[in-house]
Amino acid sequence: MRCFGFAIGAAVCIVLAALGSSCTILPRDTGPATTEVQVIAETARQAQEQMALGNYKRALEIYSLAHDKNHLPGLKQDHARLGEQIRAASDTAYQKGNFAEAGSAYRILFESGITTGDLAGSLSFDRDYVSGRIEACSKALMEIGLTKYREEKLDEAIADWKKILVFDADNKNVKKAIDTATTQLQRLKNIK
């Protein structure tokens, strides 16, 4: 009897659905479009959460993983927008003289591959731009360190130069400057 009542209810719903009414007894078809929207929205939420924490690398990884798994056009567009957002934050940090912060963010963009993959054509910047900005950050911090070195503030010079190695680890000039200043600092401490 119970099954018979459900069958009648289902039949009524089918008739109502055919006439354009909705029925809450039957499950709604979420379909692929809803799933796509949900994937894009959840990916955006997670990535922006990481952006708010300053974790640019993780935000880019979230989009890369979602894009690789789902291949949705909306993800590609949002991934490109995220790259632009990180580039803008990096540019702002550079303009404010926060060269270590800017250099680290540019390095994240560079290493993410965003400028060489299928997103490259969607961006207002390329790999050469990011590479040039990393070099500019290194140069600016090197100059700041040299000024402090000339003022005999060796500890501060070394600290500034070490910031460069965070985003430009293979910079031989910086490594040499750190070694030289460290040796001089040790000699001064031994004299005292």
LINFENSUL-V396762 format. One record per residue. N is the residue number from 0. RES is the residue in one letter. PSI is psi in radians with two decimals (NA if undefined). D_FIRST is the distance of its C-alpha to the first C-alpha in Angstrom with 2 decimals. Layout:
N/RES/PSI/D_FIRST  N/RES/PSI/D_FIRST
This chain:
0/M/-0.72/0.00  1/R/-0.76/3.78  2/C/-0.66/5.47  3/F/-0.71/5.02  4/G/-0.70/6.38  5/F/-0.68/8.82  6/A/-0.71/9.84  7/I/-0.77/10.75  8/G/-0.73/12.53  9/A/-0.72/14.27  10/A/-0.73/15.33  11/V/-0.76/16.76  12/C/-0.69/18.57  13/I/-0.75/20.00  14/V/-0.79/21.34  15/L/-0.67/22.74  16/A/-0.68/24.28  17/A/-0.54/25.89  18/L/-0.05/27.35  19/G/0.02/28.76  20/S/2.86/26.47  21/S/2.74/25.10  22/C/2.23/21.61  23/T/-0.15/21.26  24/I/-0.67/17.75  25/L/2.48/19.29  26/P/2.52/22.16  27/R/2.49/25.56  28/D/1.98/27.85  29/T/-0.51/30.88  30/G/2.94/32.83  31/P/-0.58/36.30  32/A/-0.74/38.10  33/T/-0.71/36.35  34/T/-0.74/36.98  35/E/-0.81/40.63  36/V/-0.73/41.02  37/Q/-0.75/39.54  38/V/-0.80/41.85  39/I/-0.77/44.85  40/A/-0.75/44.12  41/E/-0.67/43.61  42/T/-0.79/46.73  43/A/-0.73/48.73  44/R/-0.84/47.60  45/Q/-0.75/48.59  46/A/-0.74/51.87  47/Q/-0.54/52.89  48/E/-0.75/52.17  49/Q/-0.65/54.66  50/M/-0.75/57.10  51/A/-0.50/57.10  52/L/-0.07/58.08  53/G/0.24/60.83  54/N/1.31/59.27  55/Y/-0.69/59.98  56/K/-0.83/59.72  57/R/-0.66/56.17  58/A/-0.78/55.12  59/L/-0.68/56.48  60/E/-0.69/54.84  61/I/-0.81/51.41  62/Y/-0.71/51.86  63/S/-0.82/53.37  64/L/-0.78/50.52  65/A/-0.70/47.85  66/H/-0.78/49.86  67/D/-0.63/50.40  68/K/-0.67/46.71  69/N/-0.42/45.25  70/H/0.83/48.14  71/L/2.35/47.01  72/P/-0.64/49.67  73/G/-0.60/48.83  74/L/-0.70/49.56  75/K/-0.77/52.88  76/Q/-0.79/53.89  77/D/-0.62/52.95  78/H/-0.76/54.72  79/A/-0.73/57.84  80/R/-0.66/57.61  81/L/-0.75/57.45  82/G/-0.72/60.57  83/E/-0.69/62.29  84/Q/-0.74/61.32  85/I/-0.73/62.83  86/R/-0.73/65.92  87/A/-0.72/66.37  88/A/-0.68/66.07  89/S/-0.79/68.59  90/D/-0.73/70.97  91/T/-0.78/70.78  92/A/-0.72/71.54  93/Y/-0.82/74.48  94/Q/-0.52/75.83  95/K/-0.02/75.69  96/G/0.22/77.67  97/N/1.24/74.84  98/F/-0.61/75.84  99/A/-0.78/74.16  100/E/-0.82/70.78  101/A/-0.81/71.24  102/G/-0.72/72.43  103/S/-0.73/69.45  104/A/-0.72/67.00  105/Y/-0.69/68.86  106/R/-0.70/68.79  107/I/-0.78/65.00  108/L/-0.79/64.77  109/F/-0.86/67.25  110/E/-0.36/65.50  111/S/-0.37/62.00  112/G/0.12/62.99  113/I/-0.49/61.63  114/T/-0.05/64.89  115/T/-0.28/64.86  116/G/-2.77/61.27  117/D/-0.12/59.29  118/L/-0.24/59.52  119/A/-0.75/63.33  120/G/-0.25/63.52  121/S/-0.08/61.24  122/L/2.70/63.57  123/S/0.05/66.67  124/F/2.85/68.43  125/D/-3.09/69.11  126/R/-0.67/70.07  127/D/-0.69/73.76  128/Y/-0.85/73.12  129/V/-0.76/71.24  130/S/-0.74/73.90  131/G/-0.64/76.64  132/R/-0.62/75.03  133/I/-0.78/74.80  134/E/-0.70/78.48  135/A/-0.69/79.33  136/C/-0.75/77.61  137/S/-0.81/79.53  138/K/-0.76/82.77  139/A/-0.79/82.27  140/L/-0.59/81.54  141/M/-0.76/84.44  142/E/-0.73/86.77  143/I/-0.78/85.55  144/G/-0.70/86.18  145/L/-0.67/89.62  146/T/-0.80/90.58  147/K/-0.62/89.67  148/Y/-0.78/91.49  149/R/-0.50/94.63  150/E/0.11/94.33  151/E/0.49/94.29  152/K/1.21/90.76  153/L/-0.72/89.85  154/D/-0.77/86.74  155/E/-0.68/85.27  156/A/-0.81/86.26  157/I/-0.75/84.61  158/A/-0.74/81.42  159/D/-0.73/81.28  160/W/-0.60/81.91  161/K/-0.51/79.20  162/K/-0.59/76.70  163/I/-0.71/77.54  164/L/-0.32/76.63  165/V/-0.67/73.04  166/F/-0.11/72.50  167/D/1.10/75.55  168/A/-0.41/75.85  169/D/0.19/78.29  170/N/1.79/80.83  171/K/-0.62/84.09  172/N/-0.68/86.22  173/V/-0.77/84.06  174/K/-0.72/84.11  175/K/-0.76/87.89  176/A/-0.73/88.28  177/I/-0.79/86.18  178/D/-0.79/88.25  179/T/-0.86/91.52  180/A/-0.65/90.58  181/T/-0.74/89.21  182/T/-0.80/92.47  183/Q/-0.71/94.53  184/L/-0.71/92.45  185/Q/-0.70/92.99  186/R/-0.74/96.70  187/L/-0.69/96.88  188/K/-0.59/95.06  189/N/-0.51/97.46  190/I/-0.67/100.44  191/K/NA/99.30
